[in-house]
Amino acid sequence: MPRSVALVSDSTSVHTELASDLDVIVVPLQVIIEALAYDEGTEATPEMVATALKGRAPVSTSRPSPEAFLRAYERAAQAGAEAIVSVHLSSEVSGTFESAELAAKRASIPVHPVDSRQLGMATGFAVQAAAEALDVGAGAEEAAEVARARAAVMTALFYVDTLEYLRRGGRVGVAAAWLGSALAVKPLLKVEDGSIVALEKVRTSA
């Protein structure tokens, strides 16, 4: 039986299989490779993006449009949803949440946008928490608060071999990327207050 409250997220937080398991509607970000746009996760695979980056092809990302979110919200409404919880990656690194908010104002049913202020599976765990809450009878507002609470206790840590790709994606400045490369620094990164910051810098022997 479909939930009366639909759950929506973006392609940065849940992969296709998990989205299916959790009954989540995924609105994809756009990956732009050499001026051609592809839906993240379906048309643009990680391998495809990695190949383009290694070949120094121009690669960038673009947030979903408010219209893309509105279409997803209206599909949920037409399928019988009475409300929607929409959980997304940090507004500090992407305009995705802003698009979701704009669409929420135009939707025919109540939409509760959630800015996880996290990235990747840290956002995914917030989505999972909301799904679990909905499955035991929580309403939309309660499920949205559950998602926010789960995201707030998550710590997202990650390592990159080079800052160059983050620089090309606009996530770190040119000076920081150049300095990291010049000093052979490979930073351990974390998400803090919704932004990507250096947790620790590892100097290599290179």
Biotite code that builds the C-alpha atoms (Angstrom):
import biotite.structure as struc

atoms = struc.array([
    struc.Atom([0.000, 0.000, 0.000], chain_id="A", res_id=1, res_name="MET", atom_name="CA", element="C"),
    struc.Atom([1.517, 3.370, -0.995], chain_id="A", res_id=2, res_name="PRO", atom_name="CA", element="C"),
    struc.Atom([2.343, 5.802, 1.792], chain_id="A", res_id=3, res_name="ARG", atom_name="CA", element="C"),
    struc.Atom([0.064, 8.803, 2.236], chain_id="A", res_id=4, res_name="SER", atom_name="CA", element="C"),
    struc.Atom([3.256, 10.860, 2.645], chain_id="A", res_id=5, res_name="VAL", atom_name="CA", element="C"),
    struc.Atom([5.689, 10.611, -0.268], chain_id="A", res_id=6, res_name="ALA", atom_name="CA", element="C"),
    struc.Atom([9.452, 10.823, 0.207], chain_id="A", res_id=7, res_name="LEU", atom_name="CA", element="C"),
    struc.Atom([11.624, 12.683, -2.311], chain_id="A", res_id=8, res_name="VAL", atom_name="CA", element="C"),
    struc.Atom([15.393, 13.129, -2.451], chain_id="A", res_id=9, res_name="SER", atom_name="CA", element="C"),
    struc.Atom([18.136, 13.849, -4.973], chain_id="A", res_id=10, res_name="ASP", atom_name="CA", element="C"),
    struc.Atom([20.653, 11.651, -6.748], chain_id="A", res_id=11, res_name="SER", atom_name="CA", element="C"),
    struc.Atom([23.562, 12.624, -4.486], chain_id="A", res_id=12, res_name="THR", atom_name="CA", element="C"),
    struc.Atom([22.111, 10.904, -1.431], chain_id="A", res_id=13, res_name="SER", atom_name="CA", element="C"),
    struc.Atom([20.521, 7.609, -2.480], chain_id="A", res_id=14, res_name="VAL", atom_name="CA", element="C"),
    struc.Atom([21.437, 5.225, -5.273], chain_id="A", res_id=15, res_name="HIS", atom_name="CA", element="C"),
    struc.Atom([18.824, 3.559, -7.437], chain_id="A", res_id=16, res_name="THR", atom_name="CA", element="C"),
    struc.Atom([18.605, 0.290, -5.486], chain_id="A", res_id=17, res_name="GLU", atom_name="CA", element="C"),
    struc.Atom([18.273, 2.007, -2.101], chain_id="A", res_id=18, res_name="LEU", atom_name="CA", element="C"),
    struc.Atom([15.697, 4.425, -3.486], chain_id="A", res_id=19, res_name="ALA", atom_name="CA", element="C"),
    struc.Atom([13.631, 1.476, -4.654], chain_id="A", res_id=20, res_name="SER", atom_name="CA", element="C"),
    struc.Atom([13.924, -0.262, -1.278], chain_id="A", res_id=21, res_name="ASP", atom_name="CA", element="C"),
    struc.Atom([12.897, 2.877, 0.617], chain_id="A", res_id=22, res_name="LEU", atom_name="CA", element="C"),
    struc.Atom([10.217, 3.926, -1.909], chain_id="A", res_id=23, res_name="ASP", atom_name="CA", element="C"),
    struc.Atom([11.950, 7.257, -2.549], chain_id="A", res_id=24, res_name="VAL", atom_name="CA", element="C"),
    struc.Atom([11.347, 9.440, -5.595], chain_id="A", res_id=25, res_name="ILE", atom_name="CA", element="C"),
    struc.Atom([14.760, 10.599, -6.836], chain_id="A", res_id=26, res_name="VAL", atom_name="CA", element="C"),
    struc.Atom([15.196, 13.886, -8.692], chain_id="A", res_id=27, res_name="VAL", atom_name="CA", element="C"),
    struc.Atom([18.591, 13.750, -10.446], chain_id="A", res_id=28, res_name="PRO", atom_name="CA", element="C"),
    struc.Atom([21.204, 16.457, -10.595], chain_id="A", res_id=29, res_name="LEU", atom_name="CA", element="C"),
    struc.Atom([22.669, 17.133, -14.017], chain_id="A", res_id=30, res_name="GLN", atom_name="CA", element="C"),
    struc.Atom([26.250, 16.217, -14.868], chain_id="A", res_id=31, res_name="VAL", atom_name="CA", element="C"),
    struc.Atom([27.554, 18.350, -17.724], chain_id="A", res_id=32, res_name="ILE", atom_name="CA", element="C"),
    struc.Atom([30.405, 16.848, -19.737], chain_id="A", res_id=33, res_name="ILE", atom_name="CA", element="C"),
    struc.Atom([31.712, 18.873, -22.655], chain_id="A", res_id=34, res_name="GLU", atom_name="CA", element="C"),
    struc.Atom([28.486, 20.911, -22.762], chain_id="A", res_id=35, res_name="ALA", atom_name="CA", element="C"),
    struc.Atom([26.232, 17.822, -22.840], chain_id="A", res_id=36, res_name="LEU", atom_name="CA", element="C"),
    struc.Atom([23.889, 17.272, -19.864], chain_id="A", res_id=37, res_name="ALA", atom_name="CA", element="C"),
    struc.Atom([23.261, 13.835, -18.358], chain_id="A", res_id=38, res_name="TYR", atom_name="CA", element="C"),
    struc.Atom([21.099, 12.731, -15.430], chain_id="A", res_id=39, res_name="ASP", atom_name="CA", element="C"),
    struc.Atom([23.316, 11.700, -12.524], chain_id="A", res_id=40, res_name="GLU", atom_name="CA", element="C"),
    struc.Atom([23.080, 8.051, -11.570], chain_id="A", res_id=41, res_name="GLY", atom_name="CA", element="C"),
    struc.Atom([21.334, 6.844, -14.713], chain_id="A", res_id=42, res_name="THR", atom_name="CA", element="C"),
    struc.Atom([22.767, 8.518, -17.792], chain_id="A", res_id=43, res_name="GLU", atom_name="CA", element="C"),
    struc.Atom([25.988, 9.649, -16.080], chain_id="A", res_id=44, res_name="ALA", atom_name="CA", element="C"),
    struc.Atom([27.722, 6.823, -14.230], chain_id="A", res_id=45, res_name="THR", atom_name="CA", element="C"),
    struc.Atom([30.664, 7.291, -11.824], chain_id="A", res_id=46, res_name="PRO", atom_name="CA", element="C"),
    struc.Atom([32.919, 5.550, -14.342], chain_id="A", res_id=47, res_name="GLU", atom_name="CA", element="C"),
    struc.Atom([31.845, 7.936, -17.090], chain_id="A", res_id=48, res_name="MET", atom_name="CA", element="C"),
    struc.Atom([32.555, 10.982, -14.935], chain_id="A", res_id=49, res_name="VAL", atom_name="CA", element="C"),
    struc.Atom([35.917, 9.618, -13.767], chain_id="A", res_id=50, res_name="ALA", atom_name="CA", element="C"),
    struc.Atom([36.987, 8.985, -17.355], chain_id="A", res_id=51, res_name="THR", atom_name="CA", element="C"),
    struc.Atom([36.018, 12.518, -18.367], chain_id="A", res_id=52, res_name="ALA", atom_name="CA", element="C"),
    struc.Atom([37.874, 14.058, -15.426], chain_id="A", res_id=53, res_name="LEU", atom_name="CA", element="C"),
    struc.Atom([41.014, 12.045, -16.058], chain_id="A", res_id=54, res_name="LYS", atom_name="CA", element="C"),
    struc.Atom([40.880, 13.133, -19.686], chain_id="A", res_id=55, res_name="GLY", atom_name="CA", element="C"),
    struc.Atom([40.569, 16.751, -18.507], chain_id="A", res_id=56, res_name="ARG", atom_name="CA", element="C"),
    struc.Atom([37.235, 17.178, -20.274], chain_id="A", res_id=57, res_name="ALA", atom_name="CA", element="C"),
    struc.Atom([35.139, 20.065, -18.917], chain_id="A", res_id=58, res_name="PRO", atom_name="CA", element="C"),
    struc.Atom([32.899, 18.578, -16.208], chain_id="A", res_id=59, res_name="VAL", atom_name="CA", element="C"),
    struc.Atom([30.442, 20.395, -13.972], chain_id="A", res_id=60, res_name="SER", atom_name="CA", element="C"),
    struc.Atom([27.174, 19.743, -12.192], chain_id="A", res_id=61, res_name="THR", atom_name="CA", element="C"),
    struc.Atom([23.879, 21.573, -12.238], chain_id="A", res_id=62, res_name="SER", atom_name="CA", element="C"),
    struc.Atom([21.101, 21.485, -9.686], chain_id="A", res_id=63, res_name="ARG", atom_name="CA", element="C"),
    struc.Atom([17.678, 20.180, -10.691], chain_id="A", res_id=64, res_name="PRO", atom_name="CA", element="C"),
    struc.Atom([15.340, 22.951, -11.770], chain_id="A", res_id=65, res_name="SER", atom_name="CA", element="C"),
    struc.Atom([12.336, 23.893, -9.622], chain_id="A", res_id=66, res_name="PRO", atom_name="CA", element="C"),
    struc.Atom([10.225, 22.552, -12.487], chain_id="A", res_id=67, res_name="GLU", atom_name="CA", element="C"),
    struc.Atom([11.886, 19.130, -12.163], chain_id="A", res_id=68, res_name="ALA", atom_name="CA", element="C"),
    struc.Atom([10.975, 19.023, -8.483], chain_id="A", res_id=69, res_name="PHE", atom_name="CA", element="C"),
    struc.Atom([7.465, 20.275, -9.169], chain_id="A", res_id=70, res_name="LEU", atom_name="CA", element="C"),
    struc.Atom([6.939, 17.468, -11.688], chain_id="A", res_id=71, res_name="ARG", atom_name="CA", element="C"),
    struc.Atom([8.075, 14.937, -9.077], chain_id="A", res_id=72, res_name="ALA", atom_name="CA", element="C"),
    struc.Atom([5.791, 16.439, -6.438], chain_id="A", res_id=73, res_name="TYR", atom_name="CA", element="C"),
    struc.Atom([2.798, 16.421, -8.759], chain_id="A", res_id=74, res_name="GLU", atom_name="CA", element="C"),
    struc.Atom([3.456, 12.801, -9.765], chain_id="A", res_id=75, res_name="ARG", atom_name="CA", element="C"),
    struc.Atom([3.395, 11.902, -6.080], chain_id="A", res_id=76, res_name="ALA", atom_name="CA", element="C"),
    struc.Atom([0.144, 13.812, -5.605], chain_id="A", res_id=77, res_name="ALA", atom_name="CA", element="C"),
    struc.Atom([-1.449, 12.095, -8.591], chain_id="A", res_id=78, res_name="GLN", atom_name="CA", element="C"),
    struc.Atom([-0.392, 8.737, -7.134], chain_id="A", res_id=79, res_name="ALA", atom_name="CA", element="C"),
    struc.Atom([-2.345, 9.519, -3.971], chain_id="A", res_id=80, res_name="GLY", atom_name="CA", element="C"),
    struc.Atom([0.138, 11.249, -1.682], chain_id="A", res_id=81, res_name="ALA", atom_name="CA", element="C"),
    struc.Atom([-1.383, 13.814, 0.669], chain_id="A", res_id=82, res_name="GLU", atom_name="CA", element="C"),
    struc.Atom([1.952, 15.398, 1.654], chain_id="A", res_id=83, res_name="ALA", atom_name="CA", element="C"),
    struc.Atom([5.650, 15.131, 0.785], chain_id="A", res_id=84, res_name="ILE", atom_name="CA", element="C"),
    struc.Atom([8.945, 15.146, 2.687], chain_id="A", res_id=85, res_name="VAL", atom_name="CA", element="C"),
    struc.Atom([11.799, 16.276, 0.420], chain_id="A", res_id=86, res_name="SER", atom_name="CA", element="C"),
    struc.Atom([15.326, 15.667, 1.829], chain_id="A", res_id=87, res_name="VAL", atom_name="CA", element="C"),
    struc.Atom([18.420, 17.086, 0.120], chain_id="A", res_id=88, res_name="HIS", atom_name="CA", element="C"),
    struc.Atom([22.154, 17.712, 0.262], chain_id="A", res_id=89, res_name="LEU", atom_name="CA", element="C"),
    struc.Atom([23.543, 20.786, 1.979], chain_id="A", res_id=90, res_name="SER", atom_name="CA", element="C"),
    struc.Atom([22.425, 24.144, 0.653], chain_id="A", res_id=91, res_name="SER", atom_name="CA", element="C"),
    struc.Atom([25.984, 25.385, 1.313], chain_id="A", res_id=92, res_name="GLU", atom_name="CA", element="C"),
    struc.Atom([27.386, 23.365, -1.599], chain_id="A", res_id=93, res_name="VAL", atom_name="CA", element="C"),
    struc.Atom([24.442, 23.146, -4.005], chain_id="A", res_id=94, res_name="SER", atom_name="CA", element="C"),
    struc.Atom([21.331, 25.049, -5.025], chain_id="A", res_id=95, res_name="GLY", atom_name="CA", element="C"),
    struc.Atom([19.326, 21.799, -5.008], chain_id="A", res_id=96, res_name="THR", atom_name="CA", element="C"),
    struc.Atom([17.540, 22.592, -1.745], chain_id="A", res_id=97, res_name="PHE", atom_name="CA", element="C"),
    struc.Atom([16.625, 26.058, -3.042], chain_id="A", res_id=98, res_name="GLU", atom_name="CA", element="C"),
    struc.Atom([15.025, 24.481, -6.120], chain_id="A", res_id=99, res_name="SER", atom_name="CA", element="C"),
    struc.Atom([13.076, 22.102, -3.881], chain_id="A", res_id=100, res_name="ALA", atom_name="CA", element="C"),
    struc.Atom([11.878, 25.022, -1.737], chain_id="A", res_id=101, res_name="GLU", atom_name="CA", element="C"),
    struc.Atom([10.735, 27.004, -4.765], chain_id="A", res_id=102, res_name="LEU", atom_name="CA", element="C"),
    struc.Atom([8.831, 24.010, -6.122], chain_id="A", res_id=103, res_name="ALA", atom_name="CA", element="C"),
    struc.Atom([7.267, 23.325, -2.724], chain_id="A", res_id=104, res_name="ALA", atom_name="CA", element="C"),
    struc.Atom([5.560, 26.723, -2.820], chain_id="A", res_id=105, res_name="LYS", atom_name="CA", element="C"),
    struc.Atom([3.832, 25.785, -6.077], chain_id="A", res_id=106, res_name="ARG", atom_name="CA", element="C"),
    struc.Atom([2.896, 22.193, -5.262], chain_id="A", res_id=107, res_name="ALA", atom_name="CA", element="C"),
    struc.Atom([-0.740, 21.154, -4.977], chain_id="A", res_id=108, res_name="SER", atom_name="CA", element="C"),
    struc.Atom([-0.112, 19.331, -1.677], chain_id="A", res_id=109, res_name="ILE", atom_name="CA", element="C"),
    struc.Atom([2.013, 20.315, 1.362], chain_id="A", res_id=110, res_name="PRO", atom_name="CA", element="C"),
    struc.Atom([5.748, 19.755, 0.863], chain_id="A", res_id=111, res_name="VAL", atom_name="CA", element="C"),
    struc.Atom([8.259, 19.792, 3.728], chain_id="A", res_id=112, res_name="HIS", atom_name="CA", element="C"),
    struc.Atom([11.760, 20.486, 2.322], chain_id="A", res_id=113, res_name="PRO", atom_name="CA", element="C"),
    struc.Atom([14.692, 19.372, 4.506], chain_id="A", res_id=114, res_name="VAL", atom_name="CA", element="C"),
    struc.Atom([18.187, 20.834, 4.162], chain_id="A", res_id=115, res_name="ASP", atom_name="CA", element="C"),
    struc.Atom([20.303, 18.001, 5.579], chain_id="A", res_id=116, res_name="SER", atom_name="CA", element="C"),
    struc.Atom([23.439, 20.178, 5.637], chain_id="A", res_id=117, res_name="ARG", atom_name="CA", element="C"),
    struc.Atom([25.245, 16.955, 4.795], chain_id="A", res_id=118, res_name="GLN", atom_name="CA", element="C"),
    struc.Atom([26.582, 15.177, 1.719], chain_id="A", res_id=119, res_name="LEU", atom_name="CA", element="C"),
    struc.Atom([26.406, 11.686, 0.251], chain_id="A", res_id=120, res_name="GLY", atom_name="CA", element="C"),
    struc.Atom([25.234, 8.887, 2.502], chain_id="A", res_id=121, res_name="MET", atom_name="CA", element="C"),
    struc.Atom([25.113, 11.217, 5.495], chain_id="A", res_id=122, res_name="ALA", atom_name="CA", element="C"),
    struc.Atom([22.109, 12.682, 3.675], chain_id="A", res_id=123, res_name="THR", atom_name="CA", element="C"),
    struc.Atom([21.107, 9.173, 2.643], chain_id="A", res_id=124, res_name="GLY", atom_name="CA", element="C"),
    struc.Atom([20.861, 8.086, 6.287], chain_id="A", res_id=125, res_name="PHE", atom_name="CA", element="C"),
    struc.Atom([18.575, 11.056, 6.936], chain_id="A", res_id=126, res_name="ALA", atom_name="CA", element="C"),
    struc.Atom([16.388, 9.886, 4.042], chain_id="A", res_id=127, res_name="VAL", atom_name="CA", element="C"),
    struc.Atom([16.398, 6.366, 5.477], chain_id="A", res_id=128, res_name="GLN", atom_name="CA", element="C"),
    struc.Atom([15.383, 7.668, 8.907], chain_id="A", res_id=129, res_name="ALA", atom_name="CA", element="C"),
    struc.Atom([12.468, 9.568, 7.374], chain_id="A", res_id=130, res_name="ALA", atom_name="CA", element="C"),
    struc.Atom([11.378, 6.452, 5.468], chain_id="A", res_id=131, res_name="ALA", atom_name="CA", element="C"),
    struc.Atom([11.454, 4.367, 8.646], chain_id="A", res_id=132, res_name="GLU", atom_name="CA", element="C"),
    struc.Atom([9.428, 7.001, 10.490], chain_id="A", res_id=133, res_name="ALA", atom_name="CA", element="C"),
    struc.Atom([6.814, 7.099, 7.741], chain_id="A", res_id=134, res_name="LEU", atom_name="CA", element="C"),
    struc.Atom([6.587, 3.309, 7.725], chain_id="A", res_id=135, res_name="ASP", atom_name="CA", element="C"),
    struc.Atom([5.543, 3.290, 11.391], chain_id="A", res_id=136, res_name="VAL", atom_name="CA", element="C"),
    struc.Atom([2.913, 5.969, 10.917], chain_id="A", res_id=137, res_name="GLY", atom_name="CA", element="C"),
    struc.Atom([4.671, 9.310, 11.334], chain_id="A", res_id=138, res_name="ALA", atom_name="CA", element="C"),
    struc.Atom([3.169, 12.316, 9.630], chain_id="A", res_id=139, res_name="GLY", atom_name="CA", element="C"),
    struc.Atom([5.031, 14.556, 7.213], chain_id="A", res_id=140, res_name="ALA", atom_name="CA", element="C"),
    struc.Atom([6.173, 17.142, 9.778], chain_id="A", res_id=141, res_name="GLU", atom_name="CA", element="C"),
    struc.Atom([7.382, 14.464, 12.184], chain_id="A", res_id=142, res_name="GLU", atom_name="CA", element="C"),
    struc.Atom([9.247, 12.580, 9.448], chain_id="A", res_id=143, res_name="ALA", atom_name="CA", element="C"),
    struc.Atom([10.914, 15.813, 8.322], chain_id="A", res_id=144, res_name="ALA", atom_name="CA", element="C"),
    struc.Atom([12.086, 16.459, 11.890], chain_id="A", res_id=145, res_name="GLU", atom_name="CA", element="C"),
    struc.Atom([13.379, 12.887, 12.143], chain_id="A", res_id=146, res_name="VAL", atom_name="CA", element="C"),
    struc.Atom([15.424, 13.465, 8.982], chain_id="A", res_id=147, res_name="ALA", atom_name="CA", element="C"),
    struc.Atom([16.864, 16.716, 10.350], chain_id="A", res_id=148, res_name="ARG", atom_name="CA", element="C"),
    struc.Atom([17.721, 15.079, 13.662], chain_id="A", res_id=149, res_name="ALA", atom_name="CA", element="C"),
    struc.Atom([19.481, 12.146, 11.996], chain_id="A", res_id=150, res_name="ARG", atom_name="CA", element="C"),
    struc.Atom([21.474, 14.458, 9.729], chain_id="A", res_id=151, res_name="ALA", atom_name="CA", element="C"),
    struc.Atom([22.499, 16.614, 12.692], chain_id="A", res_id=152, res_name="ALA", atom_name="CA", element="C"),
    struc.Atom([24.258, 13.718, 14.440], chain_id="A", res_id=153, res_name="VAL", atom_name="CA", element="C"),
    struc.Atom([26.052, 12.456, 11.331], chain_id="A", res_id=154, res_name="MET", atom_name="CA", element="C"),
    struc.Atom([29.740, 13.126, 10.659], chain_id="A", res_id=155, res_name="THR", atom_name="CA", element="C"),
    struc.Atom([30.782, 12.871, 7.013], chain_id="A", res_id=156, res_name="ALA", atom_name="CA", element="C"),
    struc.Atom([34.517, 12.338, 6.451], chain_id="A", res_id=157, res_name="LEU", atom_name="CA", element="C"),
    struc.Atom([36.221, 11.714, 3.134], chain_id="A", res_id=158, res_name="PHE", atom_name="CA", element="C"),
    struc.Atom([39.590, 11.709, 1.440], chain_id="A", res_id=159, res_name="TYR", atom_name="CA", element="C"),
    struc.Atom([40.568, 12.946, -1.990], chain_id="A", res_id=160, res_name="VAL", atom_name="CA", element="C"),
    struc.Atom([43.762, 12.135, -3.830], chain_id="A", res_id=161, res_name="ASP", atom_name="CA", element="C"),
    struc.Atom([43.753, 15.601, -5.382], chain_id="A", res_id=162, res_name="THR", atom_name="CA", element="C"),
    struc.Atom([41.900, 18.850, -4.824], chain_id="A", res_id=163, res_name="LEU", atom_name="CA", element="C"),
    struc.Atom([41.833, 19.505, -8.563], chain_id="A", res_id=164, res_name="GLU", atom_name="CA", element="C"),
    struc.Atom([38.448, 17.888, -9.199], chain_id="A", res_id=165, res_name="TYR", atom_name="CA", element="C"),
    struc.Atom([36.861, 19.742, -6.275], chain_id="A", res_id=166, res_name="LEU", atom_name="CA", element="C"),
    struc.Atom([38.336, 22.963, -7.654], chain_id="A", res_id=167, res_name="ARG", atom_name="CA", element="C"),
    struc.Atom([36.916, 22.252, -11.100], chain_id="A", res_id=168, res_name="ARG", atom_name="CA", element="C"),
    struc.Atom([33.536, 21.605, -9.531], chain_id="A", res_id=169, res_name="GLY", atom_name="CA", element="C"),
    struc.Atom([33.674, 24.887, -7.629], chain_id="A", res_id=170, res_name="GLY", atom_name="CA", element="C"),
    struc.Atom([33.886, 23.248, -4.187], chain_id="A", res_id=171, res_name="ARG", atom_name="CA", element="C"),
    struc.Atom([37.311, 24.672, -3.226], chain_id="A", res_id=172, res_name="VAL", atom_name="CA", element="C"),
    struc.Atom([39.143, 27.783, -4.368], chain_id="A", res_id=173, res_name="GLY", atom_name="CA", element="C"),
    struc.Atom([41.876, 27.939, -6.984], chain_id="A", res_id=174, res_name="VAL", atom_name="CA", element="C"),
    struc.Atom([44.478, 29.015, -4.415], chain_id="A", res_id=175, res_name="ALA", atom_name="CA", element="C"),
    struc.Atom([43.700, 26.143, -2.047], chain_id="A", res_id=176, res_name="ALA", atom_name="CA", element="C"),
    struc.Atom([43.837, 23.584, -4.851], chain_id="A", res_id=177, res_name="ALA", atom_name="CA", element="C"),
    struc.Atom([47.120, 25.006, -6.206], chain_id="A", res_id=178, res_name="TRP", atom_name="CA", element="C"),
    struc.Atom([48.699, 25.040, -2.750], chain_id="A", res_id=179, res_name="LEU", atom_name="CA", element="C"),
    struc.Atom([47.617, 21.472, -2.061], chain_id="A", res_id=180, res_name="GLY", atom_name="CA", element="C"),
    struc.Atom([49.120, 20.329, -5.346], chain_id="A", res_id=181, res_name="SER", atom_name="CA", element="C"),
    struc.Atom([52.351, 22.279, -4.874], chain_id="A", res_id=182, res_name="ALA", atom_name="CA", element="C"),
    struc.Atom([52.908, 20.912, -1.365], chain_id="A", res_id=183, res_name="LEU", atom_name="CA", element="C"),
    struc.Atom([51.735, 17.382, -2.220], chain_id="A", res_id=184, res_name="ALA", atom_name="CA", element="C"),
    struc.Atom([49.041, 17.712, 0.443], chain_id="A", res_id=185, res_name="VAL", atom_name="CA", element="C"),
    struc.Atom([46.181, 15.225, 0.384], chain_id="A", res_id=186, res_name="LYS", atom_name="CA", element="C"),
    struc.Atom([43.582, 16.516, 2.833], chain_id="A", res_id=187, res_name="PRO", atom_name="CA", element="C"),
    struc.Atom([41.150, 14.532, 4.895], chain_id="A", res_id=188, res_name="LEU", atom_name="CA", element="C"),
    struc.Atom([37.908, 16.444, 4.505], chain_id="A", res_id=189, res_name="LEU", atom_name="CA", element="C"),
    struc.Atom([34.728, 16.700, 6.515], chain_id="A", res_id=190, res_name="LYS", atom_name="CA", element="C"),
    struc.Atom([31.367, 18.402, 6.289], chain_id="A", res_id=191, res_name="VAL", atom_name="CA", element="C"),
    struc.Atom([31.075, 21.123, 8.914], chain_id="A", res_id=192, res_name="GLU", atom_name="CA", element="C"),
    struc.Atom([28.084, 23.451, 9.159], chain_id="A", res_id=193, res_name="ASP", atom_name="CA", element="C"),
    struc.Atom([27.083, 22.241, 5.715], chain_id="A", res_id=194, res_name="GLY", atom_name="CA", element="C"),
    struc.Atom([30.387, 23.111, 4.014], chain_id="A", res_id=195, res_name="SER", atom_name="CA", element="C"),
    struc.Atom([33.440, 21.070, 3.005], chain_id="A", res_id=196, res_name="ILE", atom_name="CA", element="C"),
    struc.Atom([36.435, 21.834, 5.233], chain_id="A", res_id=197, res_name="VAL", atom_name="CA", element="C"),
    struc.Atom([39.829, 20.248, 5.840], chain_id="A", res_id=198, res_name="ALA", atom_name="CA", element="C"),
    struc.Atom([39.927, 17.958, 8.860], chain_id="A", res_id=199, res_name="LEU", atom_name="CA", element="C"),
    struc.Atom([43.597, 17.076, 8.535], chain_id="A", res_id=200, res_name="GLU", atom_name="CA", element="C"),
    struc.Atom([46.297, 17.461, 5.909], chain_id="A", res_id=201, res_name="LYS", atom_name="CA", element="C"),
    struc.Atom([48.501, 14.521, 4.996], chain_id="A", res_id=202, res_name="VAL", atom_name="CA", element="C"),
    struc.Atom([51.859, 15.348, 3.427], chain_id="A", res_id=203, res_name="ARG", atom_name="CA", element="C"),
    struc.Atom([52.978, 12.709, 0.935], chain_id="A", res_id=204, res_name="THR", atom_name="CA", element="C"),
    struc.Atom([56.544, 11.816, -0.023], chain_id="A", res_id=205, res_name="SER", atom_name="CA", element="C"),
    struc.Atom([55.925, 12.990, -3.601], chain_id="A", res_id=206, res_name="ALA", atom_name="CA", element="C"),
])
